[in-house]
C-alpha cells in the first residue's frame, strides 16, 4: 500500500530491509537491476559515441570547456604524482596562477582518475568522466527510486533514465561533465532521509557529511540546488505529517553532525575559494543575465529527437545551457500528474519546488520568445547576494529534471497499482500509459553529441622541445594568447602533464583593473594587458594594426611580466598575420619547428 500523503510504499524498502524491493523474487530482481544498469551504459555510450569512435574528435559545440577540463584532469594527476597543491596552480596564468577552488577543478573525480590520465592521456579521462558520469547518475537515481522513494523497478528505471538523459543533461554533456555527473545527489538525498533513524544520528550525520564534501569537490552549484530542494521538501513534509515531526529531534541531531563535520572538512578549501589569491566576487553581470526564456519550457532542445538548432534558436544563450527544454507534451503530462496525485504530499512539495526553480531560472527579467517583457522576476532582488551572485540563473531550471523524473516514476507506480487492482482493465491501462508516455518522451530522446576533429598537439610540445626555454621559472607564451575564445594551449599543456607553464589562460579570475566597471567580479581570463589586447585584434581581424614604438615597449614589458622564455604559434586561420605582428613587435625572426613557429625571447626578458 501507499500512505495517502507520503507517496512512499508502506510495504516497500523503507519499511523493510534496505535494498529489498517487495514482490520480486531475489534472482529475478537482480537480473532486472543488471538489465537496468546495462541500458544506462548503452545510453551513455550512445550519447558520446562519436567521441569514442574517433580519437581525433572533440565536442563540436564546446571545444573550449573540453580543453579546460582536460587541463583539470591533468592537474588532478599532478596532485598525485607531484604532490602539487590542489587548490591553486602556477602552471597557468603565469605569474599570478589560478585559484582552482574558484574554478571547476573537479578534484573528487580528477584525482581518482589519475591512473587513466597517466596511462591514456587527459582526453581519455575527460571522456570517461563524461560518459561514466551520466551512467553513474542514472544508476544512482535508479537504486534510490527502486529501493527508497518508489519501490518498483520499472517506474524507477523510467524516472532514473529521465534524470540522467533528459534534454538539459544532454545539453550539458557538451563538455560539462561536472554537471551531468550528478550521481552523488541521490546519495545525499538517501543519507538525508536516514537522519531520522532512531539511535543512529551520529553515524548518519557523518555519512551525510562525507557525501556532501564529495559533491563540493565535484560541483558546488548542484550542491546548492540540492540543499535548497531538500530543505523545501523536508519542510513541507514536516508541516504535513505528524509522524515525521516526532522524529525531528533525531533528524536535527544528525543534521547538526553533518553540518559540523562538513564545515570542518570544507572550511579551508572554501576559505581559499572566497578569500585566497585569485578569488573573485561573483560572476559578471553579463553571465548573470543568462536566463531561461519562458517559451523554452515547451520547446525542443537541439539534441532531442524532435529538436534542431531551429527549434531552440534564440531561446538559449548557447548549446550547453538548454536547461528548460521539455516540449509541450511533457509539460502537459507533468501538470496532469500533479493534479492526479495532488493528495500526495510528496507530489505537492515537488510541484512547489519545481515552480520555484522555474521562476528563479527566468533571471532578473522575464523573457518570452527572445523578447524582453519588462516584467521583473523573483531572481532580480536575489542575484547580487553573496553565493547567489555566482550562480548562472538559467541553471535553476536544470534542477527541474530530477523533479520530473521522480514525478514520472510516482505516476507510473500509481498506474501499476491500478492495473494490479483492476485486472480486467489491465490491457487498456497499459495501452493508454504507453501511448501517453511515448507522446511525451519519444520527442525528447537524446541524439549523439555532435563532434569535430581537433588539431593534434604539435610535435614541438609532445617532444618536449620547449623545456629548455622555460628553465629558471619561465613560461610559454602562445599566439593567440589563451582566453575564452582560444583554448588550444590548455590541451597542449595537459598533454605535458602541466609541465609546460602558460601565460594567461581560460579560467575564472578577478577583474583587478582599477577602473573596471565590475571591479573584483570574475573574468573568464586574466585582465587584459596591452599586448594581449593587441593580439586579440590581430586574431579577430586577420590584419596587423599599426605598430608604434610604444607597442614595442609594451610587448617587451608584457613578455617580462609573463616571464616568457619562448613564444609559439600553432595552426590558426590568421597565422600569417599573427606571425608578422610578433616579428615586427620583437624584431626576432621565428623558426618553424615541430609544427609551430618559435620565437626565442629570452634575450628580451633577462
VENRA-V773873 format. One record per residue. N is the residue number from 1. RES is the residue in three letters. PHI is phi in whole degrees, -180 to 180 (999 if undefined). PSI is psi in whole degrees, -180 to 180 (* if undefined). D_LAST is the distance of its C-alpha to the last C-alpha in Angstrom with 2 decimals. Layout:
N_RES_PHI_PSI_D_LAST ; N_RES_PHI_PSI_D_LAST
//
This chain:
1_UNK_999_163_79.27 ; 2_UNK_-119_129_76.67 ; 3_UNK_-62_141_76.83 ; 4_UNK_-66_-20_77.54 ; 5_UNK_-122_4_74.61 ; 6_UNK_-112_-35_71.84 ; 7_UNK_82_0_71.63 ; 8_UNK_-97_129_71.07 ; 9_UNK_-61_127_73.69 ; 10_UNK_-65_-34_75.97 ; 11_UNK_-101_19_76.66 ; 12_UNK_-94_-164_73.08 ; 13_UNK_-65_-27_70.26 ; 14_UNK_-72_-17_69.81 ; 15_UNK_-108_2_73.37 ; 16_UNK_-127_-166_73.21 ; 17_UNK_-66_139_70.91 ; 18_UNK_-57_137_67.30 ; 19_UNK_89_0_66.48 ; 20_UNK_-102_129_70.12 ; 21_UNK_-105_116_71.29 ; 22_UNK_-64_146_75.02 ; 23_UNK_91_-6_77.23 ; 24_UNK_-110_137_75.15 ; 25_UNK_-68_139_76.11 ; 26_UNK_-53_-48_73.24 ; 27_UNK_-65_-44_72.78 ; 28_UNK_-64_-41_73.00 ; 29_UNK_-61_-41_70.61 ; 30_UNK_-65_-38_67.94 ; 31_UNK_-65_-40_68.33 ; 32_UNK_-64_-42_67.90 ; 33_UNK_-59_-44_64.75 ; 34_UNK_-63_-44_63.36 ; 35_UNK_-64_-37_64.25 ; 36_UNK_-62_-48_62.63 ; 37_UNK_-65_-41_59.33 ; 38_UNK_-63_-36_59.50 ; 39_UNK_-65_-36_60.08 ; 40_UNK_-68_-37_56.91 ; 41_UNK_-62_-45_55.02 ; 42_UNK_-62_-43_56.45 ; 43_UNK_-65_-41_55.48 ; 44_UNK_-61_-44_51.90 ; 45_UNK_-76_-24_51.40 ; 46_UNK_-65_-45_53.29 ; 47_UNK_-64_-39_50.84 ; 48_UNK_-103_15_47.76 ; 49_UNK_-56_-44_49.48 ; 50_UNK_-66_-24_47.38 ; 51_UNK_-80_-33_44.19 ; 52_UNK_-78_-34_45.73 ; 53_UNK_-72_-24_47.39 ; 54_UNK_-135_111_44.28 ; 55_UNK_-64_-11_40.98 ; 56_UNK_-83_-10_39.17 ; 57_UNK_-83_148_40.52 ; 58_UNK_-132_174_38.99 ; 59_UNK_-69_118_40.57 ; 60_UNK_-63_-42_41.16 ; 61_UNK_-89_3_41.44 ; 62_UNK_-161_59_38.44 ; 63_UNK_-65_-30_35.70 ; 64_UNK_-66_-46_33.06 ; 65_UNK_-69_-32_34.65 ; 66_UNK_-62_-43_35.23 ; 67_UNK_-61_-42_31.52 ; 68_UNK_-64_-43_30.89 ; 69_UNK_-70_-32_33.65 ; 70_UNK_-62_-40_32.43 ; 71_UNK_-63_-42_29.10 ; 72_UNK_-66_-38_31.25 ; 73_UNK_-65_-39_33.34 ; 74_UNK_-66_-35_30.31 ; 75_UNK_-65_-43_29.26 ; 76_UNK_-58_-42_32.77 ; 77_UNK_-65_-36_32.56 ; 78_UNK_-68_-32_29.22 ; 79_UNK_-60_-38_30.98 ; 80_UNK_-78_-47_33.52 ; 81_UNK_-81_-31_31.53 ; 82_UNK_-111_2_28.47 ; 83_UNK_52_40_30.35 ; 84_UNK_-69_151_27.78 ; 85_UNK_-63_123_28.53 ; 86_UNK_-76_-24_30.84 ; 87_UNK_-97_-2_30.60 ; 88_UNK_-155_146_26.88 ; 89_UNK_-136_139_24.07 ; 90_UNK_-98_6_20.27 ; 91_UNK_-88_-2_20.33 ; 92_UNK_-136_149_20.88 ; 93_UNK_62_45_19.55 ; 94_UNK_-61_133_16.19 ; 95_UNK_-98_-10_15.53 ; 96_UNK_-73_-34_19.17 ; 97_UNK_84_-174_21.06 ; 98_UNK_-132_133_24.72 ; 99_UNK_-79_106_27.94 ; 100_UNK_-81_-18_30.04 ; 101_UNK_-72_-27_33.24 ; 102_UNK_-89_6_33.03 ; 103_UNK_-128_177_32.70 ; 104_UNK_-85_72_34.95 ; 105_UNK_-80_-16_33.64 ; 106_UNK_42_48_37.18 ; 107_UNK_-63_-29_36.62 ; 108_UNK_-71_-10_40.38 ; 109_UNK_-115_-42_40.28 ; 110_UNK_-64_-35_36.80 ; 111_UNK_-70_-49_37.10 ; 112_UNK_-61_-28_40.63 ; 113_UNK_-87_12_39.59 ; 114_UNK_-53_-45_36.85 ; 115_UNK_-58_-38_39.03 ; 116_UNK_-67_-45_39.43 ; 117_UNK_-61_-43_35.72 ; 118_UNK_-71_-36_34.87 ; 119_UNK_-82_-37_37.78 ; 120_UNK_-124_-6_37.84 ; 121_UNK_101_163_34.62 ; 122_UNK_-67_-28_33.87 ; 123_UNK_-64_-42_35.98 ; 124_UNK_-64_-42_38.99 ; 125_UNK_-69_-36_38.61 ; 126_UNK_-60_-48_38.20 ; 127_UNK_-67_-38_41.33 ; 128_UNK_-66_-42_43.25 ; 129_UNK_-57_-48_42.35 ; 130_UNK_-64_-48_43.61 ; 131_UNK_-73_-52_46.79 ; 132_UNK_-67_-29_47.86 ; 133_UNK_-59_-44_47.06 ; 134_UNK_-67_-43_49.79 ; 135_UNK_-63_-46_52.18 ; 136_UNK_-66_-35_51.74 ; 137_UNK_-63_-48_52.22 ; 138_UNK_-61_-42_55.50 ; 139_UNK_-64_-44_56.62 ; 140_UNK_-64_-43_55.97 ; 141_UNK_-65_-39_57.88 ; 142_UNK_-59_-47_60.68 ; 143_UNK_-72_-33_61.32 ; 144_UNK_-66_-45_61.11 ; 145_UNK_-68_-48_63.58 ; 146_UNK_-72_-30_65.94 ; 147_UNK_-99_-24_66.04 ; 148_UNK_-124_-53_65.68 ; 149_UNK_-94_-29_65.94 ; 150_UNK_-119_-51_68.28 ; 151_UNK_97_0_69.92 ; 152_UNK_-131_144_70.42 ; 153_UNK_-74_-41_68.23 ; 154_UNK_-61_-56_68.95 ; 155_UNK_-59_-36_68.08 ; 156_UNK_-64_-40_65.10 ; 157_UNK_-61_-45_63.77 ; 158_UNK_-61_-48_64.10 ; 159_UNK_-64_-41_62.37 ; 160_UNK_-67_-41_59.53 ; 161_UNK_-61_-40_58.92 ; 162_UNK_-65_-43_58.69 ; 163_UNK_-58_-35_56.29 ; 164_UNK_-97_-25_53.80 ; 165_UNK_-127_21_54.33 ; 166_UNK_-67_164_55.32 ; 167_UNK_-53_-41_53.70 ; 168_UNK_-62_-39_51.20 ; 169_UNK_-70_-40_50.01 ; 170_UNK_-68_-36_49.72 ; 171_UNK_-59_-46_47.77 ; 172_UNK_-75_-15_45.21 ; 173_UNK_-65_-12_45.24 ; 174_UNK_-72_69_42.94 ; 175_UNK_72_29_39.92 ; 176_UNK_-119_66_40.85 ; 177_UNK_-64_-26_41.91 ; 178_UNK_-69_-22_41.50 ; 179_UNK_-92_-39_44.24 ; 180_UNK_-76_-17_46.69 ; 181_UNK_-87_84_46.46 ; 182_UNK_-109_27_49.01 ; 183_UNK_-69_-18_50.75 ; 184_UNK_-80_-25_50.17 ; 185_UNK_-58_-49_52.05 ; 186_UNK_-60_-33_55.48 ; 187_UNK_-67_-40_54.74 ; 188_UNK_-64_-43_54.03 ; 189_UNK_-63_-46_57.29 ; 190_UNK_-59_-49_59.21 ; 191_UNK_-69_-30_58.04 ; 192_UNK_-67_-42_58.73 ; 193_UNK_-64_-27_62.27 ; 194_UNK_-83_-5_62.82 ; 195_UNK_-62_-26_62.04 ; 196_UNK_-83_-1_65.72 ; 197_UNK_-62_130_66.97 ; 198_UNK_-65_132_69.17 ; 199_UNK_80_2_67.95 ; 200_UNK_-124_24_64.46 ; 201_UNK_-62_-36_62.50 ; 202_UNK_-70_-50_60.03 ; 203_UNK_-61_-47_59.34 ; 204_UNK_-68_-34_59.18 ; 205_UNK_-65_-41_56.90 ; 206_UNK_-66_-44_54.37 ; 207_UNK_-63_-40_54.51 ; 208_UNK_-63_-41_53.98 ; 209_UNK_-60_-40_50.95 ; 210_UNK_-67_-40_49.37 ; 211_UNK_-74_-28_49.77 ; 212_UNK_-64_-45_48.45 ; 213_UNK_-63_-41_45.26 ; 214_UNK_-57_-48_45.04 ; 215_UNK_-68_-33_45.30 ; 216_UNK_-61_-33_42.78 ; 217_UNK_-91_10_40.06 ; 218_UNK_-112_-51_41.32 ; 219_UNK_-168_117_41.85 ; 220_UNK_-76_-29_42.58 ; 221_UNK_-61_-46_44.14 ; 222_UNK_-65_-37_46.81 ; 223_UNK_-63_-42_47.39 ; 224_UNK_-62_-46_48.00 ; 225_UNK_-63_-39_50.47 ; 226_UNK_-64_-43_52.21 ; 227_UNK_-63_-44_52.64 ; 228_UNK_-65_-45_54.11 ; 229_UNK_-61_-47_56.35 ; 230_UNK_-64_-38_57.68 ; 231_UNK_-61_-45_58.24 ; 232_UNK_-65_-48_60.36 ; 233_UNK_-65_-45_62.40 ; 234_UNK_-64_-40_63.05 ; 235_UNK_-63_-44_64.09 ; 236_UNK_-65_-44_66.51 ; 237_UNK_-66_-40_67.99 ; 238_UNK_-65_-37_68.40 ; 239_UNK_-70_-29_70.16 ; 240_UNK_-101_-9_72.50 ; 241_UNK_-131_120_73.37 ; 242_UNK_-67_-39_75.18 ; 243_UNK_-63_-32_74.59 ; 244_UNK_-73_-35_70.81 ; 245_UNK_-66_-28_71.08 ; 246_UNK_-66_-25_72.92 ; 247_UNK_-97_11_69.81 ; 248_UNK_-61_-38_67.52 ; 249_UNK_-61_-49_67.25 ; 250_UNK_-64_-43_66.02 ; 251_UNK_-60_-48_63.72 ; 252_UNK_-68_-33_62.12 ; 253_UNK_-65_-46_61.75 ; 254_UNK_-64_-40_59.89 ; 255_UNK_-64_-38_57.78 ; 256_UNK_-63_-41_56.89 ; 257_UNK_-63_-46_55.81 ; 258_UNK_-60_-44_53.69 ; 259_UNK_-64_-42_52.02 ; 260_UNK_-67_-45_51.37 ; 261_UNK_-68_-45_49.96 ; 262_UNK_-63_-42_47.80 ; 263_UNK_-62_-40_46.50 ; 264_UNK_-65_-42_45.66 ; 265_UNK_-74_-30_43.79 ; 266_UNK_-100_-4_41.92 ; 267_UNK_-57_-51_41.27 ; 268_UNK_-69_-48_37.75 ; 269_UNK_-56_-41_36.56 ; 270_UNK_-71_-32_38.07 ; 271_UNK_-62_-44_36.50 ; 272_UNK_-62_-43_33.05 ; 273_UNK_-61_-45_34.10 ; 274_UNK_-96_-20_35.36 ; 275_UNK_-132_-6_33.43 ; 276_UNK_-79_176_30.29 ; 277_UNK_-57_134_26.71 ; 278_UNK_85_5_26.88 ; 279_UNK_-73_151_30.63 ; 280_UNK_-131_167_32.26 ; 281_UNK_-109_72_35.65 ; 282_UNK_85_167_37.56 ; 283_UNK_-77_156_37.21 ; 284_UNK_-64_156_36.85 ; 285_UNK_-59_-33_40.23 ; 286_UNK_-60_-48_40.01 ; 287_UNK_-70_-35_39.94 ; 288_UNK_-70_-7_42.61 ; 289_UNK_-90_-2_44.69 ; 290_UNK_-71_105_44.90 ; 291_UNK_-127_170_48.62 ; 292_UNK_-87_129_51.54 ; 293_UNK_-72_134_53.75 ; 294_UNK_-58_-33_57.35 ; 295_UNK_-73_-16_58.47 ; 296_UNK_-71_-23_56.11 ; 297_UNK_-64_-25_58.29 ; 298_UNK_-110_10_60.96 ; 299_UNK_-97_172_58.68 ; 300_UNK_-110_135_57.46 ; 301_UNK_-66_153_53.88 ; 302_UNK_-66_-23_52.38 ; 303_UNK_-95_10_52.15 ; 304_UNK_-91_159_55.84 ; 305_UNK_-58_-39_58.63 ; 306_UNK_-92_2_60.14 ; 307_UNK_-104_173_56.85 ; 308_UNK_-167_171_54.49 ; 309_UNK_-55_-28_51.76 ; 310_UNK_-71_-39_54.70 ; 311_UNK_-70_-22_56.38 ; 312_UNK_-110_3_53.27 ; 313_UNK_-59_127_51.98 ; 314_UNK_79_-1_51.03 ; 315_UNK_-103_-7_51.99 ; 316_UNK_-144_153_48.63 ; 317_UNK_-69_-32_45.04 ; 318_UNK_-164_170_43.93 ; 319_UNK_-63_-19_45.38 ; 320_UNK_-90_-4_44.01 ; 321_UNK_-121_37_45.79 ; 322_UNK_-89_70_49.41 ; 323_UNK_-82_-19_50.57 ; 324_UNK_-122_24_54.02 ; 325_UNK_-96_104_55.57 ; 326_UNK_-118_-24_58.88 ; 327_UNK_87_151_61.39 ; 328_UNK_-57_-48_64.80 ; 329_UNK_-62_-43_66.76 ; 330_UNK_-69_-40_64.70 ; 331_UNK_-60_-45_64.62 ; 332_UNK_-64_-42_68.41 ; 333_UNK_-62_-44_68.83 ; 334_UNK_-64_-44_66.77 ; 335_UNK_-61_-40_68.78 ; 336_UNK_-65_-41_71.97 ; 337_UNK_-63_-43_70.92 ; 338_UNK_-62_-43_70.13 ; 339_UNK_-66_-44_73.54 ; 340_UNK_-64_-38_75.37 ; 341_UNK_-102_26_73.78 ; 342_UNK_-66_-18_73.78 ; 343_UNK_-81_-6_75.89 ; 344_UNK_-88_117_73.14 ; 345_UNK_-64_-33_71.02 ; 346_UNK_-63_-44_67.95 ; 347_UNK_-64_-42_68.20 ; 348_UNK_-62_-44_68.59 ; 349_UNK_-66_-38_65.51 ; 350_UNK_-66_-40_63.49 ; 351_UNK_-64_-43_64.74 ; 352_UNK_-62_-44_63.76 ; 353_UNK_-65_-44_60.31 ; 354_UNK_-62_-41_59.80 ; 355_UNK_-64_-40_60.88 ; 356_UNK_-61_-48_58.49 ; 357_UNK_-64_-37_55.50 ; 358_UNK_-63_-44_56.61 ; 359_UNK_-67_-42_56.82 ; 360_UNK_-61_-35_53.43 ; 361_UNK_-70_-14_51.86 ; 362_UNK_-73_-9_53.11 ; 363_UNK_77_-161_50.30 ; 364_UNK_-75_-21_50.69 ; 365_UNK_-145_137_53.10 ; 366_UNK_-68_127_55.50 ; 367_UNK_-112_132_54.62 ; 368_UNK_-126_118_57.40 ; 369_UNK_55_42_56.87 ; 370_UNK_82_0_53.62 ; 371_UNK_-112_137_55.21 ; 372_UNK_-70_136_54.66 ; 373_UNK_-100_-15_57.93 ; 374_UNK_80_0_57.09 ; 375_UNK_-91_117_58.37 ; 376_UNK_-71_149_56.06 ; 377_UNK_-106_171_55.66 ; 378_UNK_-60_-26_55.69 ; 379_UNK_-71_-24_51.91 ; 380_UNK_-53_-49_51.38 ; 381_UNK_-79_-5_51.88 ; 382_UNK_-103_-22_50.01 ; 383_UNK_-66_-22_46.72 ; 384_UNK_-95_1_44.87 ; 385_UNK_-72_148_45.97 ; 386_UNK_-53_146_43.47 ; 387_UNK_75_-55_43.10 ; 388_UNK_-66_-25_45.05 ; 389_UNK_-73_-1_42.31 ; 390_UNK_-108_10_40.30 ; 391_UNK_-102_136_43.15 ; 392_UNK_-83_115_43.48 ; 393_UNK_-55_-41_47.14 ; 394_UNK_-60_-22_48.31 ; 395_UNK_-74_-12_47.60 ; 396_UNK_-60_-32_50.54 ; 397_UNK_-68_-23_52.67 ; 398_UNK_-60_-32_51.13 ; 399_UNK_-72_-11_53.08 ; 400_UNK_-74_-25_56.32 ; 401_UNK_-58_-53_56.05 ; 402_UNK_-67_-26_57.07 ; 403_UNK_-65_-46_59.73 ; 404_UNK_-65_-39_61.30 ; 405_UNK_-58_-44_60.98 ; 406_UNK_-70_-39_63.00 ; 407_UNK_-62_-42_65.52 ; 408_UNK_-62_-43_66.09 ; 409_UNK_-65_-43_66.64 ; 410_UNK_-66_-39_69.05 ; 411_UNK_-65_-46_70.91 ; 412_UNK_-67_-35_71.40 ; 413_UNK_-64_-41_72.49 ; 414_UNK_-62_-41_75.10 ; 415_UNK_-64_-40_76.30 ; 416_UNK_-60_-41_76.54 ; 417_UNK_-68_-36_78.76 ; 418_UNK_-63_-42_80.90 ; 419_UNK_-64_-38_81.41 ; 420_UNK_-67_-39_82.45 ; 421_UNK_-75_-23_84.85 ; 422_UNK_-128_75_86.36 ; 423_UNK_-61_-29_86.70 ; 424_UNK_-67_-31_88.97 ; 425_UNK_-96_7_86.30 ; 426_UNK_-59_-45_83.47 ; 427_UNK_-60_-43_83.13 ; 428_UNK_-65_-40_83.00 ; 429_UNK_-63_-44_80.46 ; 430_UNK_-66_-42_78.19 ; 431_UNK_-63_-46_78.52 ; 432_UNK_-64_-40_77.73 ; 433_UNK_-65_-48_74.75 ; 434_UNK_-62_-40_73.22 ; 435_UNK_-64_-47_73.82 ; 436_UNK_-65_-45_72.24 ; 437_UNK_-64_-40_69.20 ; 438_UNK_-63_-42_68.72 ; 439_UNK_-62_-36_68.90 ; 440_UNK_-85_-35_66.26 ; 441_UNK_-105_-31_63.87 ; 442_UNK_-59_-42_64.06 ; 443_UNK_-63_-22_62.36 ; 444_UNK_-105_14_59.32 ; 445_UNK_-60_144_58.91 ; 446_UNK_-75_150_55.28 ; 447_UNK_-113_159_54.06 ; 448_UNK_-60_142_51.18 ; 449_UNK_-62_136_47.73 ; 450_UNK_-64_140_46.50 ; 451_UNK_-125_163_43.75 ; 452_UNK_-147_152_41.36 ; 453_UNK_-72_135_39.36 ; 454_UNK_-100_146_35.66 ; 455_UNK_-63_139_33.15 ; 456_UNK_-66_153_32.34 ; 457_UNK_-66_129_28.96 ; 458_UNK_-59_148_27.02 ; 459_UNK_-61_-30_27.01 ; 460_UNK_-59_-33_23.22 ; 461_UNK_-82_-50_23.33 ; 462_UNK_-67_-29_26.48 ; 463_UNK_-80_-14_25.54 ; 464_UNK_81_15_22.35 ; 465_UNK_-64_-16_20.38 ; 466_UNK_-79_-17_17.53 ; 467_UNK_-59_-44_17.14 ; 468_UNK_-60_-27_14.78 ; 469_UNK_-75_-21_12.20 ; 470_UNK_-104_9_12.39 ; 471_UNK_-60_145_12.26 ; 472_UNK_81_20_10.82 ; 473_UNK_86_19_11.89 ; 474_UNK_-83_171_10.25 ; 475_UNK_-124_170_12.86 ; 476_UNK_-102_126_14.79 ; 477_UNK_-103_126_15.45 ; 478_UNK_-106_153_18.91 ; 479_UNK_-116_126_20.89 ; 480_UNK_-64_163_22.88 ; 481_UNK_-71_140_21.08 ; 482_UNK_-67_138_23.55 ; 483_UNK_-158_-161_26.11 ; 484_UNK_-66_-17_29.89 ; 485_UNK_-104_-11_30.55 ; 486_UNK_-145_109_28.21 ; 487_UNK_-123_9_27.85 ; 488_UNK_-52_-41_27.58 ; 489_UNK_-59_-27_24.11 ; 490_UNK_-67_-38_25.85 ; 491_UNK_-64_-40_28.29 ; 492_UNK_-62_-46_25.60 ; 493_UNK_-63_-39_23.91 ; 494_UNK_-62_-37_27.43 ; 495_UNK_-65_-22_28.18 ; 496_UNK_-94_6_25.42 ; 497_UNK_72_24_26.86 ; 498_UNK_67_18_23.94 ; 499_UNK_-67_-27_21.59 ; 500_UNK_-89_107_19.49 ; 501_UNK_-79_138_17.75 ; 502_UNK_-112_142_18.03 ; 503_UNK_-79_137_16.64 ; 504_UNK_57_-164_19.84 ; 505_UNK_160_-169_23.19 ; 506_UNK_-119_107_26.95 ; 507_UNK_-168_172_28.25 ; 508_UNK_-99_124_29.99 ; 509_UNK_-147_167_27.98 ; 510_UNK_-75_146_28.71 ; 511_UNK_-83_102_28.47 ; 512_UNK_-97_9_26.60 ; 513_UNK_-64_132_26.70 ; 514_UNK_-56_-38_28.53 ; 515_UNK_-109_23_31.18 ; 516_UNK_-65_142_31.60 ; 517_UNK_-61_-37_35.28 ; 518_UNK_-119_64_35.15 ; 519_UNK_-59_128_32.53 ; 520_UNK_92_-18_31.97 ; 521_UNK_-74_167_33.74 ; 522_UNK_-75_141_32.20 ; 523_UNK_-111_160_30.09 ; 524_UNK_-95_24_29.85 ; 525_UNK_-170_-171_26.08 ; 526_UNK_-75_156_23.33 ; 527_UNK_-56_143_23.95 ; 528_UNK_-65_146_22.94 ; 529_UNK_-117_163_19.85 ; 530_UNK_-52_-43_20.08 ; 531_UNK_-75_-35_18.39 ; 532_UNK_-66_-39_20.39 ; 533_UNK_-66_-38_23.49 ; 534_UNK_-60_-47_22.84 ; 535_UNK_-75_-22_22.77 ; 536_UNK_-64_-38_25.77 ; 537_UNK_-65_-44_27.66 ; 538_UNK_-63_-42_26.79 ; 539_UNK_-62_-43_27.85 ; 540_UNK_-75_-42_31.13 ; 541_UNK_-87_-25_32.07 ; 542_UNK_71_19_30.95 ; 543_UNK_-139_156_30.07 ; 544_UNK_-95_119_27.06 ; 545_UNK_-66_165_27.47 ; 546_UNK_-57_133_26.92 ; 547_UNK_-104_122_23.29 ; 548_UNK_-106_166_22.77 ; 549_UNK_-55_-36_20.13 ; 550_UNK_-66_-35_19.68 ; 551_UNK_-60_-40_19.18 ; 552_UNK_-69_-40_16.21 ; 553_UNK_-63_-45_14.73 ; 554_UNK_-60_-40_15.58 ; 555_UNK_-63_-46_14.01 ; 556_UNK_-64_-44_10.48 ; 557_UNK_-60_-43_11.24 ; 558_UNK_-70_-39_12.72 ; 559_UNK_-62_-38_10.17 ; 560_UNK_-68_-40_7.77 ; 561_UNK_-60_-41_11.09 ; 562_UNK_-80_-1_11.89 ; 563_UNK_56_41_8.82 ; 564_UNK_-68_135_9.45 ; 565_UNK_-107_-28_9.17 ; 566_UNK_-154_147_12.19 ; 567_UNK_-116_132_14.74 ; 568_UNK_-129_147_18.34 ; 569_UNK_-128_115_21.66 ; 570_UNK_-95_-167_24.88 ; 571_UNK_-59_132_28.49 ; 572_UNK_-160_146_29.21 ; 573_UNK_-64_-24_32.05 ; 574_UNK_-113_36_29.77 ; 575_UNK_-61_-38_27.24 ; 576_UNK_-61_-46_27.77 ; 577_UNK_-66_-41_26.98 ; 578_UNK_-64_-40_23.86 ; 579_UNK_-67_-44_22.62 ; 580_UNK_-63_-41_23.47 ; 581_UNK_-64_-45_21.84 ; 582_UNK_-67_-39_18.39 ; 583_UNK_-65_-43_18.66 ; 584_UNK_-69_-34_19.80 ; 585_UNK_-68_-41_17.17 ; 586_UNK_-103_-20_14.15 ; 587_UNK_73_12_16.08 ; 588_UNK_-104_127_15.11 ; 589_UNK_-82_130_18.31 ; 590_UNK_-80_163_18.69 ; 591_UNK_-119_135_20.48 ; 592_UNK_-92_119_23.38 ; 593_UNK_-154_142_23.71 ; 594_UNK_59_30_25.38 ; 595_UNK_83_6_26.72 ; 596_UNK_-137_159_23.52 ; 597_UNK_-88_136_21.36 ; 598_UNK_-125_127_17.81 ; 599_UNK_-112_118_14.73 ; 600_UNK_-83_104_11.78 ; 601_UNK_-103_14_8.95 ; 602_UNK_-61_-35_6.12 ; 603_UNK_-62_-27_5.90 ; 604_UNK_-83_-22_5.95 ; 605_UNK_-116_24_3.77 ; 606_UNK_-59_*_0.00
//
